Amino acid sequence: MSPVRWIGGSLLVAALAACGGPETASAPAVPALVVHPEGEGAALAAYPGEVRAREEAALSFRVGGNLLRRSVDAGQRVKKGQLLAELDVADYALQARASQAQYAAAEADLVRARDDHRRYAALAEQQLVSRSALDAQTAALKAAQGQADAARSNLDVARNQAGYAQLRAPEDGVIASRQAEAGQVVAAGQTIYTLAADGAREVAIALPESSIRDFAVGQAMQVELWSRPGKRWPGTLREIAPAADAQARTYAARVSLADEALEAVELGQSARVFAAHPRTGALRVPLAAVQPGASPQQAAVWVLDPAKGTVHLRAVRLGAYGAEQVPVLSGLAAGDWVVAAGGHLLREGQPVAAVDRSNQPVAAPAPAASNGAPR
């Protein structure tokens, strides 16, 4: 049985016994879990995360159309250049044929304009045509050349669009997810697959807004997989989002894993990232140790007197509350024993049998105090 549960049950029994009225002659020493306030050092916090690839690409077609077929599925390994999916290219083939015809017509006009310009140039040398007529043929030749260049570019675009109807892997990796099915009409830029490229692996975590200033890029961390408890790999905080999530109020972060962990981790695995938080110089006590003081604005804690084995309520001044602890700005010393559980059942001067978190006594219990007067 844990010390906290044992202490809670004992305190409840003692409280019920104390309510017996005048028949109760004395109150036995009740057990109490006591701790020293924590001071300077480093607190180790754990953050849940997921193993991800450092390079994740959302793969999509550069043109829209009907998804004719897909060749791979989620979780499948692919090689660079491997065909992943295809669109129906019938419309793009027709566009390419139309562009080819327009280019052929523009080339024919260019040939005719070039021949006319050559004849007019010869006649102009013999002064058989005016200079303005030659200038008109020169302008017509330039226009025909421009039309041919435009038609050639349109043909290249049409041919490229037909080539864009094939989606190929840009790198070696694993298909992390797919977002489209065969027969679906997709738009240009719509994600079809998410590719996790081979190489470095990272753990994606969310850092709380309250302690974001305790983290910095390059900070050393440790990573433990849920599937392999007790085994930790070194990691480094590589990236912190510049802005917090609007709903969760957390900052997205990436922790890169050391090369030695690459063979042990798989994409999508759950992990915990352990980070050391530097503490301030103020002493800290557990949240459960804080009790109401003499006024609503005042806080207090139960402090053990080791010589007498009794507890006394002491007023303290607290700082900003944390997730599990609160700093004590004044009212406590580092060597004080503070009751960390069951303080709401204690009374001033009550004898206790104090134990630490290892269930070891820290002081001899005081003799039972008389409690003959009714409560």
C-alpha positions, 0 to 999 in steps of 0.5 A: 500500500502506498504511503499516501493511501495509508496516511489518508485512511489513518487520518480518516479513522482518527477524525472519526474517533475524535468526533466521539465526544467526551467519551474519547479520552485521548487522540492517538498520533496520526500518520502524516506524509512530510517532505522538505521544500525543494530548492534550487536544481533541476526538475525533470518533466515528461511530455508525450509525443509521436515519432515523425520523420524530419522531412514529411512531404504532402504529395499532390498533382500539379493539375486536376482531374479524375484519379484513375489509379493509385499504385501504393498504400499507406505504410508501403516503402517507395523509391525515388521516381516510383509511380504512385498514382495517375490521372485520366490524361484523355483531356490533356492528350486532346489539349496537346494535339490541339496545341500541336496543330496550332504550332504547325499552323504558326510555323507555316505562317512563319515560313510564308512571311519569311519568303515574302520578306525575302522577295520584298527585300530583293525588289526594294534593292532594285527600287521596284517597291517602296521602303514602306512596303518592305517595312510592312513585310518586316513587321509581318515577319516579326509577328509571324515569328512571335505567333510561332514562339507562342504556339511552341510554348503552348505546346510545351505546356500541354505536354507538361500537363500530360506528364503532370498526370503522373505522381511520382515519389520525390525521395525514398521513404514510407507512405505515411498516409493517403487522402484520396481514392481511385475514381475521385476527382481531385484538384491541383495541389490537393494532397494525395499522399504524405511521404515520410522521407528516409533519414532523420527521425524526430519526436513531435511534442507540445510545450506548455505556454507557462514554461516555454521560456525554460526551453531553447533550441539545442537543449539536450533532452531524453526520449523514451518509447512507450513500447520500451520503458526504461530505455532512453535515447539522447535527443536535441530540441531542434525546433520550437514554433514561433506562436502558440496553438490558438486552442491548446495554448501550447507550442509545437516542438520537434526533438531530433533523435540521435543516430543510435536510435534510428534502428529502434524507432518506427514512424508513429510510435508513442514516446515521452520526452524528458526535459530538465527545468531549471528551478528558481531560488525559491523553495517549492512545496506540493500543491496538496500541502497548501492550506487556507490561512487566517484570511481568504487572501492568506495561505499556510502549510502544516509544519512538523516540530520534530522534537515534539512530534506535533504539527503547527500551521504556519502562514506563508507567501506563495508565488505563481502556481505551477502544474504540481508545485508552488514556490514559497517566497517567505515563511519556510526554511529549507530544513522544515518538514512540511505535511504533503498529504491530509493536511485538511484533517489536521488540527493545531498542535496535533501529534503525528507519526511523520514518515517520508515518501519512502515510508520511513519515520522522520521523528518519534511520534509524540505521546497522545494528547488529551482530548476530553472536551467535546469538539 
